Structures are given as structure tokens and as C-alpha cells.
């Protein structure tokens, strides 16, 4: 009898685990219904960062507004290119009506997206660019102007430093077009200030906050020399912030980060970050699904939709304008 109880318990636990994961190891998918039966798959870069949860909220809003059904499903970590490729192939095989995707890799996702387009499934690219031409290889590119956003970060840091000093750039992940562009924009802006020296620009924080913190701690000698720091996304900014706090440098070096999720706003209010360059993730999710729904109705869709940016400070972070950008209003 005792052995039977143990076997029953083991079966229950295995069943519970299986319900929490799908066969590919991605996070469990969720769906929102507008009641029409038109199905649009929305594939983010990952499912753990707060940024993507706000994108999801915007996609849900659009599903109701456009009267479509969305299926939200993505990799757990933002470096699982093979999983994201498999998801695109899976949804194409299932015959969804449309796809909205934030590509993890500029080159790696080009072929799966082209295959979906060739099979008559409209694809809208959000957040991060992919190889190809909007309006031809895919319907539209809905995103922040990432080069401009990175340039904003550089100019804001230069102002905080009175145009002189030593700065560090902690990059995100190789092959991520959105952050590649932000990093390039930052470096171009800093290059306009001859009295600012970039003392580190080739280190990558990678996909998680923990990895970014480890990288930052491993370059502590550079951080101790630095007058200013720039990070190009949520995880790199939070990881760097954690490293600065652990090293006793938080608040002693000028720090411009990227994104405006709740954890980042808390660090901003605490004085550990000076400024944030914010995207509008809720609008990104909304406009991405809306563009796909329009394409399915054979309506004209702009090949590029800029979802905007804003500079967030301790003084303005709770204003209606910035709260709207953060997806709170």
C-alpha cells in the first residue's frame, strides 16, 4: 500500500510538471480572444523580463480592439534562437492566420519568417530588426528607433558628465539587432565629445540579469575608473546596477540605463540610476497585433511604425506622460 501511495504521488508531481512546460521547453503559452476565430501568434524574445509582460498586455488590448485571437508563446531565455525558430515553424505548420515576432537574431530568423510569408501568413516584426525588407519580406517593422534611442543615451550621459570623463558600455547579446543599434548610437553620440574616453565597449551582459551582473563584477577594475556607464536594455541595466551596489559604487558613477520597468524605476528613485531611456512596450504590442490584423483584412499597413522613446528621470517618472510610456495609463 505504501508503495502504491508513493507511485501515485510521483505520478501527480510528474503531471503537474508536464502542465507547466510544453514539449519544446518554452514557457506555457497563453491566449486572448477577440471572438472572431482569427488566430495571430505573438512570439516575444523571451517571457521572463518585465518588458515582455507589458508587450503582452498591449497585444491583449489589440486582440480585443481588432476582434482577433492571439496566442502568446516564446522562449524562456532571450538567447534561445533555436527554440524561437522552432516556434515559428510550429505555428506555420498549425496554420495560424498571422504572426507577430520580436526576432532574437537578425540573420537566424530571416529564413523562418520568409517561409511563413511565402505560405501566405503575414508576419509583423516588432522590437528588433530582421534581415529583409519591410513591406516585402514581412508586413511591417513596429519598434523603437533604436539607433536614435542609443544616441539619446549617449547625449544624456555626456550632459551628466559635463562632456568629459571616462565611460563604460556594457553590451547585451551578440546578434540582437535592437541592442546592436542602441550600442552603435551610443558610441556615435559619445564620439562627438572629444573629452570623453570610452574605456570599455566590448563586454556582453548576455540574456539574464544574473549573467549581466557577473560580467559587470568581472570588469570591476574598469568600473572603478569610470565616471559614467550606459547599458542598452532591462537585464543589462539591472545586472549592472546590482554589481555597482555590491561593489559600493552605486550613486557614485553617472549611470544611464534602458527601459522603464518597475524594478528599474525603483532603482532610479533610489538614486542608483540617473536616467533611463524608455521605450513604449505596451504600444509596441498593440501596434504589432493591429498591423497584423490590418494585413489580414487586406488594409494598407505602413512598412515602419515608430513606437517612440522618452528620457525618464527621478523627477518625471510618475508624470502622466511617462506613466503612459511605461504602460501604466
Secondary structure, 3 states (H helix, E strand, C coil): CHHHHHHHHHHHHHHHHHHHECCCCCECCEEECCCCCCEEEEECCCCCCHHHHHHHHHHHHHHHHHCCEEEECCCCCCCCHHHHHHHHHHHHHHCCCEEEECCCCCCCCHHHHHHHHHCCCEEEEECCCCCCCECCCECEEEECCHHHHHHHHHHHHHHHCCCCEEEEEEECCCCCHHHHHHHHHHHHHHHCCCCEEEEEEEEECCCCHHHHHHHHHHCHHHHHHCCEEEECCHHHHHHHHHHHHHCCCCCCCEEEEECCCHHHHHHHHCCCCCEEEECCHHHHHHHHHHHHHHHHCCCCCCCEEECCCEEECCCCCCCHHHHHHCCCC
